[in-house]
C-alpha cells in the first residue's frame, strides 16, 4: 500500500514478443538504467549499489519499453513519464 492507504503497482504492463529478438511493453515499466538494476541482489558483489545508481536511477515509469536481444549484446530503451501511474 502506498501513501494514504492507496494501493500501488510496481510493474504492470502488456508485452508483445515481436520475434525472437524483439520485445515491447506498454504500461508501468521498469526503466532500464545500468546493469545493477537488472541483476539480482544475490549477484551483487558489494553490500550496496553504487552511488550513481542510488542517486540517479529511475524506479518505474508509465510508458513504452523496447528491447532487442543479439547473440552478444542486448539493447533496451524506454520512453516514459517518471512519476508513474496515478501521479501527476
Steps between C-alpha positions, in 0.01 A plus 500: 500500500620846419438827677157563649411130481496493118627195317785544251640279227869439452487363146179453304531479123381333182782346300546375146776273368533617141743219416791328672702822517247776580280563805265795563309595816243773568393604850674545835849379402836469671727759343830357367788674679823305532558133571474536879124556481444197276702250703395312808611632838658160571737560204622840626866475609468789746250564778356811336438628150733766365425863575395599143250213496348602833501872420388514138333173402128535432280235655188446289326710240184501293590457135644281225794260540689331214774239506715328236699183570806417295736209553755715686318823590158613620368851434208642694331837523188661637288807440316564824347745746718477812218550750333171415133417488270704722743786558511841336 
